[in-house]
Amino acid sequence: QVQLVESGGGLVQAGGSLVLSCAASGTIFSPNTMGWYRQAPGKQRELVATMTSGSTTNYADSVKGRFTISRDNSKSTVYLRMNSLKPEDTARYHCNYRNSPVPGAGYWGQGTQVTVSS
């Protein structure tokens, strides 16, 4: 079992920045992939960014150049720095941990709300 606890969401004006954090605890295996997905009201959950324990990253096209994912393997923590935020980034952001090659498999956090006002 793996538990994920997210923090760092909030309300920000368009053009602003936020940093999300997600700490994993429990039985952590390596290699693994940690990352962020988001879900806006009435929409499907979508990938934002992922990072393997070997530092390979994957970003959604909509956030490339604005968001940066990083992780501290010693703390089993993943971060998402979000710059130049847009109203369309408004969503609940969920942390994911998996040691499976299947995207979206594994464990999920409860999520943290990000609201970007125009």
N, C-alpha and C positions, 0 to 999 in steps of 0.2 A: 504494500500500500504506500502511496505517495500523497502527501498533503501539500497543497499550494496555497500561499497567502499573498494576495496582491495588495499593493498600496500605491498611492500617488495620483489617483484621479482627481477630478475637480472641474470647476467652471473657469474658463479662460476666454479672453477675447480673440477674435480672428487675428492671426499673425503671431500669437503668443506661443509659449512653450510649456511643456509638461514633461516630467520624467516618471515613468511607471516602474515599479519594482515587483518582483515575484520571487519569494523564497520557497524552496522545496525542502521538505523533510520526509523522513521515513526511509524506505528501502530504495536507495538511488543506485542505479546501475550505469556503468559506462561501457561503450559509448551511449550517448543519449542525445535527444534534441529537445530544446526548450524554446518556447516562442509565445507569440501573441496572436490572438484572433479577435475579431470584433463583430458585434451584432447590433445593428440599428433596429429600431422598432419597425416591424413589418418586413424585415429583410432577413435573408439567410446569414448565418455566421460565415465570415470570410477570413482568410489568412491575411495577417498584417506583416509579420516577419518571424522567421525562425533562425535559430543558430544551433549548430551541433556542438558537442563537447570538443570537437576538433576545430572549431571556429569557422566552419562553413556557414555562410548566411544565405537567406532567401528572403526577398522582399516582394510585396505586392507592387505592381507598377504604380498604383495610385499614391504610394508613400515614398517611392525611391527619391533620394535627394533631400528628403525632409525628415525622415525618421531614421534613427540608428539603433540597432540592437547590439547589446553587449552582455557579457556574462562573467561571473566570478565563480569558477568551478569549485574553488575551495570553500565557498559559501553556498553552493548550489542555488545561486541567485541569478536571475536574468533581469535585464533592464531594457527599457525602451525610452529613448529620448526622442521626443516629438517636437519638432520646430515648425514654424510657419503653419500653424494649425489653421484648418479651414472648417467652416460649419459642417461640411459633409464628413468630417472626421468624428462628429458626434456619434457615440455608440457606447455600449458596454464592452469593455476590453477584458478578455479572458486569457489567463495564462494556461499554457499546455505543457505537459511533460510526457515524453514517450521514449521508449527504447525499442520501438518498432519502426520499420521503414514506412509504415502507412501514415500519411498525413492525417491529422485529426484523431488518431488513436491515442490511447494512454489516459492520462489523468487531467482534470480540469479544475481550475480555481473558480471561486464564486463570481469573480469579475469585479471590475472597478469602473465607475461611470466617468466618462469624459464628455463634457458638454462645451462646445465652442460657439460662442455668440458672435453674431455678425455686427 
